[in-house]
């Protein structure tokens, strides 16, 4: 699938945020903060999927 620059930018920002949360979760394993970060990473993955899906629906270059 060919995507535009904006799609790649949005995806990279979400993936960076997710990786930060997962790294925090690993650093603080066994603590409540780790569990919270892992849950936030999962919900961020869902938000990323929704954002990219709606982008593809609107963008003439991607869709």
PDB file with SEQRES, HELIX, SHEET and CRYST1 records, atoms N, CA, C and O in Angstrom:
SEQRES   1 A   63  UNK UNK UNK UNK UNK UNK UNK UNK UNK UNK UNK UNK UNK          
SEQRES   2 A   63  UNK UNK UNK UNK UNK UNK UNK UNK UNK UNK UNK UNK UNK          
SEQRES   3 A   63  UNK UNK UNK UNK UNK UNK UNK UNK UNK UNK UNK UNK UNK          
SEQRES   4 A   63  UNK UNK UNK UNK UNK UNK UNK UNK UNK UNK UNK UNK UNK          
SEQRES   5 A   63  UNK UNK UNK UNK UNK UNK UNK UNK UNK UNK UNK                  
HELIX    1 AA1 UNK A    5  UNK A   27  1                                  23    
HELIX    2 AA2 UNK A   32  UNK A   58  1                                  27    
CRYST1    1.000    1.000    1.000  90.00  90.00  90.00 P 1           1          
ATOM      1  N   UNK A   1       0.840  -1.172   0.000  1.00  0.00           N  
ATOM      2  CA  UNK A   1       0.000   0.000   0.000  1.00  0.00           C  
ATOM      3  C   UNK A   1       0.892   1.245   0.000  1.00  0.00           C  
ATOM      4  O   UNK A   1       1.768   1.378   0.855  1.00  0.00           O  
ATOM      5  N   UNK A   2       0.677   2.138  -0.935  1.00  0.00           N  
ATOM      6  CA  UNK A   2       1.428   3.387  -1.005  1.00  0.00           C  
ATOM      7  C   UNK A   2       0.769   4.399  -0.065  1.00  0.00           C  
ATOM      8  O   UNK A   2      -0.447   4.589  -0.083  1.00  0.00           O  
ATOM      9  N   UNK A   3       1.592   5.033   0.744  1.00  0.00           N  
ATOM     10  CA  UNK A   3       1.066   6.011   1.693  1.00  0.00           C  
ATOM     11  C   UNK A   3       1.755   7.355   1.492  1.00  0.00           C  
ATOM     12  O   UNK A   3       2.832   7.440   0.902  1.00  0.00           O  
ATOM     13  N   UNK A   4       1.116   8.389   1.990  1.00  0.00           N  
ATOM     14  CA  UNK A   4       1.662   9.740   1.856  1.00  0.00           C  
ATOM     15  C   UNK A   4       2.577  10.072   3.038  1.00  0.00           C  
ATOM     16  O   UNK A   4       2.710   9.309   3.995  1.00  0.00           O  
ATOM     17  N   UNK A   5       3.194  11.235   2.923  1.00  0.00           N  
ATOM     18  CA  UNK A   5       4.121  11.694   3.958  1.00  0.00           C  
ATOM     19  C   UNK A   5       3.412  11.896   5.295  1.00  0.00           C  
ATOM     20  O   UNK A   5       3.963  11.567   6.345  1.00  0.00           O  
ATOM     21  N   UNK A   6       2.210  12.428   5.263  1.00  0.00           N  
ATOM     22  CA  UNK A   6       1.479  12.692   6.504  1.00  0.00           C  
ATOM     23  C   UNK A   6       1.156  11.382   7.230  1.00  0.00           C  
ATOM     24  O   UNK A   6       1.254  11.312   8.455  1.00  0.00           O  
ATOM     25  N   UNK A   7       0.776  10.358   6.485  1.00  0.00           N  
ATOM     26  CA  UNK A   7       0.491   9.045   7.069  1.00  0.00           C  
ATOM     27  C   UNK A   7       1.730   8.536   7.804  1.00  0.00           C  
ATOM     28  O   UNK A   7       1.646   8.088   8.948  1.00  0.00           O  
ATOM     29  N   UNK A   8       2.883   8.611   7.130  1.00  0.00           N  
ATOM     30  CA  UNK A   8       4.130   8.136   7.734  1.00  0.00           C  
ATOM     31  C   UNK A   8       4.503   8.935   8.974  1.00  0.00           C  
ATOM     32  O   UNK A   8       5.016   8.380   9.945  1.00  0.00           O  
ATOM     33  N   UNK A   9       4.245  10.235   8.942  1.00  0.00           N  
ATOM     34  CA  UNK A   9       4.556  11.088  10.086  1.00  0.00           C  
ATOM     35  C   UNK A   9       3.677  10.742  11.283  1.00  0.00           C  
ATOM     36  O   UNK A   9       4.171  10.605  12.402  1.00  0.00           O  
ATOM     37  N   UNK A  10       2.378  10.601  11.046  1.00  0.00           N  
ATOM     38  CA  UNK A  10       1.449  10.269  12.133  1.00  0.00           C  
ATOM     39  C   UNK A  10       1.810   8.904  12.715  1.00  0.00           C  
ATOM     40  O   UNK A  10       1.841   8.732  13.934  1.00  0.00           O  
ATOM     41  N   UNK A  11       2.078   7.951  11.855  1.00  0.00           N  
ATOM     42  CA  UNK A  11       2.429   6.603  12.316  1.00  0.00           C  
ATOM     43  C   UNK A  11       3.711   6.616  13.150  1.00  0.00           C  
ATOM     44  O   UNK A  11       3.781   5.962  14.191  1.00  0.00           O  
ATOM     45  N   UNK A  12       4.720   7.355  12.697  1.00  0.00           N  
ATOM     46  CA  UNK A  12       5.987   7.426  13.426  1.00  0.00           C  
ATOM     47  C   UNK A  12       5.800   8.052  14.809  1.00  0.00           C  
ATOM     48  O   UNK A  12       6.398   7.591  15.781  1.00  0.00           O  
ATOM     49  N   UNK A  13       4.974   9.098  14.904  1.00  0.00           N  
ATOM     50  CA  UNK A  13       4.729   9.737  16.203  1.00  0.00           C  
ATOM     51  C   UNK A  13       4.048   8.772  17.170  1.00  0.00           C  
ATOM     52  O   UNK A  13       4.442   8.667  18.331  1.00  0.00           O  
ATOM     53  N   UNK A  14       3.030   8.071  16.687  1.00  0.00           N  
ATOM     54  CA  UNK A  14       2.344   7.104  17.551  1.00  0.00           C  
ATOM     55  C   UNK A  14       3.291   5.979  17.971  1.00  0.00           C  
ATOM     56  O   UNK A  14       3.305   5.587  19.137  1.00  0.00           O  
ATOM     57  N   UNK A  15       4.075   5.461  17.037  1.00  0.00           N  
ATOM     58  CA  UNK A  15       4.981   4.360  17.363  1.00  0.00           C  
ATOM     59  C   UNK A  15       6.040   4.792  18.364  1.00  0.00           C  
ATOM     60  O   UNK A  15       6.431   4.004  19.226  1.00  0.00           O  
ATOM     61  N   UNK A  16       6.515   6.042  18.264  1.00  0.00           N  
ATOM     62  CA  UNK A  16       7.496   6.544  19.218  1.00  0.00           C  
ATOM     63  C   UNK A  16       6.881   6.624  20.617  1.00  0.00           C  
ATOM     64  O   UNK A  16       7.500   6.233  21.607  1.00  0.00           O  
ATOM     65  N   UNK A  17       5.660   7.135  20.675  1.00  0.00           N  
ATOM     66  CA  UNK A  17       4.968   7.248  21.962  1.00  0.00           C  
ATOM     67  C   UNK A  17       4.745   5.863  22.584  1.00  0.00           C  
ATOM     68  O   UNK A  17       4.932   5.680  23.787  1.00  0.00           O  
ATOM     69  N   UNK A  18       4.349   4.905  21.763  1.00  0.00           N  
ATOM     70  CA  UNK A  18       4.117   3.540  22.243  1.00  0.00           C  
ATOM     71  C   UNK A  18       5.417   2.928  22.752  1.00  0.00           C  
ATOM     72  O   UNK A  18       5.430   2.274  23.794  1.00  0.00           O  
ATOM     73  N   UNK A  19       6.501   3.135  22.029  1.00  0.00           N  
ATOM     74  CA  UNK A  19       7.777   2.559  22.466  1.00  0.00           C  
ATOM     75  C   UNK A  19       8.244   3.168  23.786  1.00  0.00           C  
ATOM     76  O   UNK A  19       8.826   2.469  24.615  1.00  0.00           O  
ATOM     77  N   UNK A  20       7.992   4.478  23.993  1.00  0.00           N  
ATOM     78  CA  UNK A  20       8.332   5.099  25.269  1.00  0.00           C  
ATOM     79  C   UNK A  20       7.551   4.454  26.417  1.00  0.00           C  
ATOM     80  O   UNK A  20       8.111   4.164  27.474  1.00  0.00           O  
ATOM     81  N   UNK A  21       6.264   4.237  26.197  1.00  0.00           N  
ATOM     82  CA  UNK A  21       5.426   3.642  27.246  1.00  0.00           C  
ATOM     83  C   UNK A  21       5.854   2.208  27.550  1.00  0.00           C  
ATOM     84  O   UNK A  21       5.900   1.803  28.712  1.00  0.00           O  
ATOM     85  N   UNK A  22       6.165   1.446  26.512  1.00  0.00           N  
ATOM     86  CA  UNK A  22       6.583   0.067  26.734  1.00  0.00           C  
ATOM     87  C   UNK A  22       7.946   0.001  27.426  1.00  0.00           C  
ATOM     88  O   UNK A  22       8.175  -0.875  28.260  1.00  0.00           O  
ATOM     89  N   UNK A  23       8.840   0.911  27.090  1.00  0.00           N  
ATOM     90  CA  UNK A  23      10.149   0.959  27.756  1.00  0.00           C  
ATOM     91  C   UNK A  23       9.974   1.321  29.230  1.00  0.00           C  
ATOM     92  O   UNK A  23      10.644   0.752  30.091  1.00  0.00           O  
ATOM     93  N   UNK A  24       9.085   2.257  29.522  1.00  0.00           N  
ATOM     94  CA  UNK A  24       8.810   2.625  30.910  1.00  0.00           C  
ATOM     95  C   UNK A  24       8.243   1.432  31.661  1.00  0.00           C  
ATOM     96  O   UNK A  24       8.590   1.185  32.816  1.00  0.00           O  
ATOM     97  N   UNK A  25       7.373   0.703  30.996  1.00  0.00           N  
ATOM     98  CA  UNK A  25       6.770  -0.473  31.616  1.00  0.00           C  
ATOM     99  C   UNK A  25       7.830  -1.528  31.956  1.00  0.00           C  
ATOM    100  O   UNK A  25       7.769  -2.160  33.011  1.00  0.00           O  
ATOM    101  N   UNK A  26       8.794  -1.711  31.060  1.00  0.00           N  
ATOM    102  CA  UNK A  26       9.862  -2.693  31.325  1.00  0.00           C  
ATOM    103  C   UNK A  26      10.777  -2.230  32.451  1.00  0.00           C  
ATOM    104  O   UNK A  26      11.194  -3.033  33.286  1.00  0.00           O  
ATOM    105  N   UNK A  27      11.093  -0.927  32.475  1.00  0.00           N  
ATOM    106  CA  UNK A  27      11.987  -0.408  33.515  1.00  0.00           C  
ATOM    107  C   UNK A  27      11.379  -0.553  34.902  1.00  0.00           C  
ATOM    108  O   UNK A  27      12.097  -0.802  35.870  1.00  0.00           O  
ATOM    109  N   UNK A  28      10.074  -0.399  35.005  1.00  0.00           N  
ATOM    110  CA  UNK A  28       9.402  -0.409  36.300  1.00  0.00           C  
ATOM    111  C   UNK A  28       8.573  -1.675  36.498  1.00  0.00           C  
ATOM    112  O   UNK A  28       7.518  -1.649  37.131  1.00  0.00           O  
ATOM    113  N   UNK A  29       9.060  -2.772  35.951  1.00  0.00           N  
ATOM    114  CA  UNK A  29       8.339  -4.040  36.021  1.00  0.00           C  
ATOM    115  C   UNK A  29       8.014  -4.411  37.473  1.00  0.00           C  
ATOM    116  O   UNK A  29       8.859  -4.309  38.363  1.00  0.00           O  
ATOM    117  N   UNK A  30       6.782  -4.839  37.682  1.00  0.00           N  
ATOM    118  CA  UNK A  30       6.352  -5.230  39.012  1.00  0.00           C  
ATOM    119  C   UNK A  30       5.714  -4.108  39.815  1.00  0.00           C  
ATOM    120  O   UNK A  30       5.222  -4.343  40.918  1.00  0.00           O  
ATOM    121  N   UNK A  31       5.713  -2.924  39.294  1.00  0.00           N  
ATOM    122  CA  UNK A  31       5.126  -1.779  39.995  1.00  0.00           C  
ATOM    123  C   UNK A  31       3.815  -1.377  39.309  1.00  0.00           C  
ATOM    124  O   UNK A  31       3.587  -1.718  38.149  1.00  0.00           O  
ATOM    125  N   UNK A  32       2.977  -0.665  40.018  1.00  0.00           N  
ATOM    126  CA  UNK A  32       1.716  -0.205  39.416  1.00  0.00           C  
ATOM    127  C   UNK A  32       1.942   0.702  38.195  1.00  0.00           C  
ATOM    128  O   UNK A  32       1.133   0.703  37.267  1.00  0.00           O  
ATOM    129  N   UNK A  33       3.032   1.467  38.196  1.00  0.00           N  
ATOM    130  CA  UNK A  33       3.326   2.355  37.060  1.00  0.00           C  
ATOM    131  C   UNK A  33       3.561   1.551  35.784  1.00  0.00           C  
ATOM    132  O   UNK A  33       3.213   1.999  34.692  1.00  0.00           O  
ATOM    133  N   UNK A  34       4.145   0.377  35.920  1.00  0.00           N  
ATOM    134  CA  UNK A  34       4.398  -0.470  34.755  1.00  0.00           C  
ATOM    135  C   UNK A  34       3.091  -0.956  34.154  1.00  0.00           C  
ATOM    136  O   UNK A  34       2.920  -0.957  32.935  1.00  0.00           O  
ATOM    137  N   UNK A  35       2.183  -1.362  35.002  1.00  0.00           N  
ATOM    138  CA  UNK A  35       0.890  -1.842  34.524  1.00  0.00           C  
ATOM    139  C   UNK A  35       0.131  -0.718  33.836  1.00  0.00           C  
ATOM    140  O   UNK A  35      -0.494  -0.934  32.797  1.00  0.00           O  
ATOM    141  N   UNK A  36       0.180   0.467  34.401  1.00  0.00           N  
ATOM    142  CA  UNK A  36      -0.488   1.618  33.817  1.00  0.00           C  
ATOM    143  C   UNK A  36       0.101   1.958  32.446  1.00  0.00           C  
ATOM    144  O   UNK A  36      -0.642   2.232  31.504  1.00  0.00           O  
ATOM    145  N   UNK A  37       1.414   1.941  32.331  1.00  0.00           N  
ATOM    146  CA  UNK A  37       2.056   2.240  31.052  1.00  0.00           C  
ATOM    147  C   UNK A  37       1.715   1.200  30.001  1.00  0.00           C  
ATOM    148  O   UNK A  37       1.514   1.539  28.834  1.00  0.00           O  
ATOM    149  N   UNK A  38       1.648  -0.050  30.395  1.00  0.00           N  
ATOM    150  CA  UNK A  38       1.300  -1.110  29.443  1.00  0.00           C  
ATOM    151  C   UNK A  38      -0.129  -0.931  28.936  1.00  0.00           C  
ATOM    152  O   UNK A  38      -0.401  -1.120  27.750  1.00  0.00           O  
ATOM    153  N   UNK A  39      -1.041  -0.565  29.842  1.00  0.00           N  
ATOM    154  CA  UNK A  39      -2.426  -0.319  29.424  1.00  0.00           C  
ATOM    155  C   UNK A  39      -2.518   0.894  28.508  1.00  0.00           C  
ATOM    156  O   UNK A  39      -3.266   0.879  27.530  1.00  0.00           O  
ATOM    157  N   UNK A  40      -1.766   1.937  28.817  1.00  0.00           N  
ATOM    158  CA  UNK A  40      -1.765   3.125  27.978  1.00  0.00           C  
ATOM    159  C   UNK A  40      -1.204   2.814  26.598  1.00  0.00           C  
ATOM    160  O   UNK A  40      -1.695   3.336  25.597  1.00  0.00           O  
ATOM    161  N   UNK A  41      -0.178   1.969  26.537  1.00  0.00           N  
ATOM    162  CA  UNK A  41       0.402   1.586  25.245  1.00  0.00           C  
ATOM    163  C   UNK A  41      -0.626   0.835  24.409  1.00  0.00           C  
ATOM    164  O   UNK A  41      -0.725   1.059  23.203  1.00  0.00           O  
ATOM    165  N   UNK A  42      -1.386  -0.048  25.033  1.00  0.00           N  
ATOM    166  CA  UNK A  42      -2.410  -0.799  24.299  1.00  0.00           C  
ATOM    167  C   UNK A  42      -3.499   0.132  23.773  1.00  0.00           C  
ATOM    168  O   UNK A  42      -3.945  -0.019  22.636  1.00  0.00           O  
ATOM    169  N   UNK A  43      -3.926   1.082  24.580  1.00  0.00           N  
ATOM    170  CA  UNK A  43      -4.969   2.002  24.116  1.00  0.00           C  
ATOM    171  C   UNK A  43      -4.422   2.950  23.052  1.00  0.00           C  
ATOM    172  O   UNK A  43      -5.159   3.374  22.161  1.00  0.00           O  
ATOM    173  N   UNK A  44      -3.151   3.281  23.138  1.00  0.00           N  
ATOM    174  CA  UNK A  44      -2.537   4.134  22.120  1.00  0.00           C  
ATOM    175  C   UNK A  44      -2.442   3.399  20.790  1.00  0.00           C  
ATOM    176  O   UNK A  44      -2.592   4.012  19.734  1.00  0.00           O  
ATOM    177  N   UNK A  45      -2.196   2.103  20.829  1.00  0.00           N  
ATOM    178  CA  UNK A  45      -2.186   1.312  19.601  1.00  0.00           C  
ATOM    179  C   UNK A  45      -3.552   1.341  18.931  1.00  0.00           C  
ATOM    180  O   UNK A  45      -3.647   1.433  17.707  1.00  0.00           O  
ATOM    181  N   UNK A  46      -4.601   1.264  19.727  1.00  0.00           N  
ATOM    182  CA  UNK A  46      -5.953   1.331  19.174  1.00  0.00           C  
ATOM    183  C   UNK A  46      -6.246   2.714  18.592  1.00  0.00           C  
ATOM    184  O   UNK A  46      -6.857   2.827  17.529  1.00  0.00           O  
ATOM    185  N   UNK A  47      -5.812   3.758  19.288  1.00  0.00           N  
ATOM    186  CA  UNK A  47      -6.004   5.117  18.773  1.00  0.00           C  
ATOM    187  C   UNK A  47      -5.233   5.323  17.472  1.00  0.00           C  
ATOM    188  O   UNK A  47      -5.716   5.986  16.554  1.00  0.00           O  
ATOM    189  N   UNK A  48      -4.018   4.743  17.399  1.00  0.00           N  
ATOM    190  CA  UNK A  48      -3.230   4.848  16.179  1.00  0.00           C  
ATOM    191  C   UNK A  48      -3.963   4.178  15.016  1.00  0.00           C  
ATOM    192  O   UNK A  48      -4.018   4.726  13.915  1.00  0.00           O  
ATOM    193  N   UNK A  49      -4.517   3.006  15.259  1.00  0.00           N  
ATOM    194  CA  UNK A  49      -5.237   2.296  14.209  1.00  0.00           C  
ATOM    195  C   UNK A  49      -6.430   3.105  13.724  1.00  0.00           C  
ATOM    196  O   UNK A  49      -6.669   3.201  12.520  1.00  0.00           O  
ATOM    197  N   UNK A  50      -7.186   3.691  14.663  1.00  0.00           N  
ATOM    198  CA  UNK A  50      -8.332   4.518  14.281  1.00  0.00           C  
ATOM    199  C   UNK A  50      -7.894   5.749  13.488  1.00  0.00           C  
ATOM    200  O   UNK A  50      -8.507   6.092  12.477  1.00  0.00           O  
ATOM    201  N   UNK A  51      -6.838   6.406  13.950  1.00  0.00           N  
ATOM    202  CA  UNK A  51      -6.365   7.623  13.281  1.00  0.00           C  
ATOM    203  C   UNK A  51      -5.874   7.314  11.868  1.00  0.00           C  
ATOM    204  O   UNK A  51      -6.178   8.045  10.926  1.00  0.00           O  
ATOM    205  N   UNK A  52      -5.121   6.236  11.727  1.00  0.00           N  
ATOM    206  CA  UNK A  52      -4.604   5.892  10.398  1.00  0.00           C  
ATOM    207  C   UNK A  52      -5.714   5.420   9.471  1.00  0.00           C  
ATOM    208  O   UNK A  52      -5.690   5.706   8.274  1.00  0.00           O  
ATOM    209  N   UNK A  53      -6.676   4.706  10.014  1.00  0.00           N  
ATOM    210  CA  UNK A  53      -7.801   4.244   9.209  1.00  0.00           C  
ATOM    211  C   UNK A  53      -8.622   5.424   8.698  1.00  0.00           C  
ATOM    212  O   UNK A  53      -9.014   5.452   7.532  1.00  0.00           O  
ATOM    213  N   UNK A  54      -8.881   6.389   9.563  1.00  0.00           N  
ATOM    214  CA  UNK A  54      -9.652   7.548   9.124  1.00  0.00           C  
ATOM    215  C   UNK A  54      -8.840   8.388   8.142  1.00  0.00           C  
ATOM    216  O   UNK A  54      -9.406   8.990   7.229  1.00  0.00           O  
ATOM    217  N   UNK A  55      -7.512   8.433   8.321  1.00  0.00           N  
ATOM    218  CA  UNK A  55      -6.663   9.159   7.383  1.00  0.00           C  
ATOM    219  C   UNK A  55      -6.754   8.542   5.977  1.00  0.00           C  
ATOM    220  O   UNK A  55      -6.905   9.253   4.983  1.00  0.00           O  
ATOM    221  N   UNK A  56      -6.661   7.240   5.918  1.00  0.00           N  
ATOM    222  CA  UNK A  56      -6.732   6.546   4.623  1.00  0.00           C  
ATOM    223  C   UNK A  56      -8.073   6.799   3.961  1.00  0.00           C  
ATOM    224  O   UNK A  56      -8.147   6.926   2.739  1.00  0.00           O  
ATOM    225  N   UNK A  57      -9.135   6.874   4.753  1.00  0.00           N  
ATOM    226  CA  UNK A  57     -10.456   7.148   4.213  1.00  0.00           C  
ATOM    227  C   UNK A  57     -10.589   8.552   3.637  1.00  0.00           C  
ATOM    228  O   UNK A  57     -11.368   8.769   2.710  1.00  0.00           O  
ATOM    229  N   UNK A  58      -9.840   9.499   4.176  1.00  0.00           N  
ATOM    230  CA  UNK A  58      -9.950  10.889   3.740  1.00  0.00           C  
ATOM    231  C   UNK A  58      -8.920  11.281   2.687  1.00  0.00           C  
ATOM    232  O   UNK A  58      -9.189  12.141   1.848  1.00  0.00           O  
ATOM    233  N   UNK A  59      -7.753  10.665   2.723  1.00  0.00           N  
ATOM    234  CA  UNK A  59      -6.621  11.107   1.901  1.00  0.00           C  
ATOM    235  C   UNK A  59      -6.722  10.546   0.471  1.00  0.00           C  
ATOM    236  O   UNK A  59      -6.822   9.332   0.289  1.00  0.00           O  
ATOM    237  N   UNK A  60      -6.697  11.410  -0.521  1.00  0.00           N  
ATOM    238  CA  UNK A  60      -6.775  10.916  -1.907  1.00  0.00           C  
ATOM    239  C   UNK A  60      -5.508  10.164  -2.335  1.00  0.00           C  
ATOM    240  O   UNK A  60      -5.575   9.306  -3.215  1.00  0.00           O  
ATOM    241  N   UNK A  61      -4.365  10.470  -1.730  1.00  0.00           N  
ATOM    242  CA  UNK A  61      -3.120   9.806  -2.091  1.00  0.00           C  
ATOM    243  C   UNK A  61      -3.030   8.400  -1.491  1.00  0.00           C  
ATOM    244  O   UNK A  61      -2.528   7.476  -2.130  1.00  0.00           O  
ATOM    245  N   UNK A  62      -3.517   8.251  -0.265  1.00  0.00           N  
ATOM    246  CA  UNK A  62      -3.433   6.953   0.423  1.00  0.00           C  
ATOM    247  C   UNK A  62      -4.581   6.026   0.024  1.00  0.00           C  
ATOM    248  O   UNK A  62      -4.383   4.822  -0.140  1.00  0.00           O  
ATOM    249  N   UNK A  63      -5.759   6.580  -0.128  1.00  0.00           N  
ATOM    250  CA  UNK A  63      -6.949   5.781  -0.355  1.00  0.00           C  
ATOM    251  C   UNK A  63      -7.091   5.439  -1.782  1.00  0.00           C  
ATOM    252  O   UNK A  63      -8.047   4.763  -2.163  1.00  0.00           O  
TER     253      UNK A  63                                                      
END                                                                             
